[in-house]
Amino acid sequence: MEKNCVVQCRVSSLKQTEGESLERQEESIRAYAVNKGWNIVPNGKVWSTAISGRKTDREDFEAILTFIKSHPGLVSYYVFKSIDRATRAGNGEYERMKSELAKYHVTMVDTNGVIQPSINTLEDVGMSYPWSKYEPSAITEGVLATVAQQEVTGILTRMIGQEVRLTQQGYRTRRPSDGYKNKKIFVDGKHKTIQVPDEDRAGFYVAMFDLRAQGLSDQKIVERVNAMGYHSAFQNKYSKDKKKIIGRTGGLPLTIKQLQTVIINTIYAGVLCEKWTHNKPVRAQYDGLVSIETFNRANQGKLAIMQNPDGSLELVKGRRFGTDGKRRMKNNPLFPYKCILCPVCNKAFLGSSPSGKSKKGFPVYHCARKHKYLGIPKNDFDTAVKKYIDSLEFVPELLDGFEATLLNKYRKREKEVVRQSGNIHQSIADLKTQQASKMEALETTKSAIVREKFEREIEDLEIQINKAKGVRTKIEIDEDDIKSYIREVKAIMEHPAKILLNPKDLSIQGDLFNLVFEKMPTYQEIVSGTPKLSYVFKLSSTFTPTKSDLVTLPGIEPGFEP
C-alpha cells in the first residue's frame, strides 16, 4: 500500500533563499520520497519557507499540522532534510513537534537517516506495551536537536559580535541610511563597509539640515524639499514565505514629523549613536552629509554633538526642566539682558522674582556662584543697559565695507540658491511630463471610471506643480533684493539700539551683544561706560556714568526682604 508524506524545506533568512539552499533541500527530499515509493501531498506540494528555526510558534509547521488534522489518516510521514532544518529551538521544541505529529500517527523522517523506526522489545512474543516500545535513535536525535540550538548561539555570537565591534569602530553593518549607499573598502587586509552619499537622494537631506540651520520653519522646509522632488525611498514588499515580491512601499512626500526625525539623526553628521555604541556618539569612518556644526545649528539647541578635550564626542540634550520639575524658561522676556556678566565671578546673571512679605514678586538680576549674593533690581539693571546702548554709535567708515562684504557673501550663496532652484525646476518639468501623459490617456479612454481617475490625478499633479512654483519663487532673490536689504540693515546700524534693545528672538540676544562687544561686559563696566567695544562701534562722547548706579562690591542686596 502506498504511503503519503508531507515535505518541509526551511532556511533562516531571505538572503539564503537567494541561493540554492531551498532548491537543494527539495531535490534531495523528492528523490528520497521516490526511492521510498511515497507520494508527496497535497498534489506534490513542498512547504518551503524562510523563517528562523529558533521560533516556537512557526507558521509553516502549524499550517502543515492543520492540513494533517483536516485529512485524518492521509499522511504517514513528515519529511525534512535534517534535524536542524526541522528546528533550532532545542530538544524540548523538537519533542513537542514529534509529539504533536504522533497524535495523528505521523512519523518524523530526516533524509540524513538519523531518525530510526521504533522497536517493540516484546515483538518476538507477540505482545506490545507502551513501555516496550523503544526508539534506538532517541538519544542521538536529542543530542542533535540540542547541538542545533547551540550552533545558533555560536553562529550569532560570531556574527553579531563582529558587527557590534565594527559599529563601535565607526563602520556600517546594516543596510544604508536613506541618503547614503554602502561601499566596501579594504582596511587592514579585510573588506569593511562605509556609507557614501547617494547621488540621487543625498541632496534632499543636505537641504533639510541647511534650511533648518538657516532658521526656516519646518513647514516651509517640508514644502521646499517636496518641491525639489523628494519622496520616501521605495522598498520591496515580500510575501509571507519571503519568496516573492508582491509590491512596493514608499514614494510618499516628506512630512513635518519625518523631518524632525531626520534632524535628530546623528548619522547624517557622520556620527553613530545607537544600542551597539551603548547610546554614546562614535565618529564614523566616513564623512557625514552635513558637518557637526550644521547639525547643531539645525537642532537649535535642543540637541548638540560636542567634542571633549580628549577627542571623544558627547551628545548633549537641552535642559528643559529644573530640579523642581517646573519648566525652565531660558529666554525669559522679563530678563532680556541676562547675558551681561556678574562683576564678581564673570558669569552670566540669573533672573528670578522672589516674593517679599507682601507675597508680591520683585524681579531681580542676581548671582551667588561661590560668592556673596549679588542682586540688582530689574528696573535699575535694565535702565543702565538701555542708557549705555542708546549712547552707542556705528563707525560710519565701515558701512561701505559692510555692503561689499554682504554682496560677496550673497554671490557665494547664490550658487546654492541656483542649484536648489534648478532641482525644483526639474521637478516641475517631470510633473508636467506626467500630467501631459495622463491628459493624452484621458483623451483616448472611453471608460467613465477611468476618465474620472485620470482627472483626479491630473488635478493632484497641478496642485504639486503650483506648490513647487511657489517655493521656487520664494527662494529666487536677485541683487536688487540684497541692496534693499542692505539699506534696511544700514538704517539699523545707524541706530543700533533699535535691534539690541528689542530683539524679536531673545535666544539671539547674547549673539547680538557679542557683535557689539569685543568681550561680554560686566554690569560694573556697563554702568561705568568701560566695556571693550568691537571695532565697528564707539561710545558717544555725551555718555556720562551716574555715580548712584555704580555697584559697590562685594554685593548689592535687593531693596526688599525675600
Secondary structure, 3 states (H helix, E strand, C coil): CCEEEEEEEEECCHHHHCCCHHHHHHHHHHHHHHHHCEEECCCCCEEEEECCCCCCCCHHHHHHHHHHHHCCCCCCEEEECCHHHHCCCCHHHHHHHHHHHHCCCCEEEECCCCCCCCEECCHHHCCCCHHHEECCCHHHHHHHHHHHHHHHHHHHHHHHHHHHHHHHCCCCCCCCCCCEEEEEEEECCEEEEEEEECCCCHHHHHHHHHHHHCCCCHHHHHHHHHHCCCCCCCEEEECCCCCCEEEEECCCCCCHHHHHHHHCCHHHHCEECCHHHCCCCEECCCCCCCCHHHHHHHCCCCEEEEECCCCCEEEEECCCECCCCCECCCCCCCCCCCCCECCCCCCECEEECCECCCCCECCEEEECCCCCCEEEEHHHHHHHHHHHHHCEEECHHHHHHHHHHHHHHHHHHHHHHHHHHHHHHHHHHHHHHHHHHHHHHHHHCCCHHHHHHHHHHHHHHHHHHHHHHHHHHHHCCCHHHHHHHHHHHHHHHHCCHHHHCCCCCHHHHHHHHHHHECCCCEHHHHHHCCCCECCCEEECCCCCCCHHHCCCCCCCCCCCCC
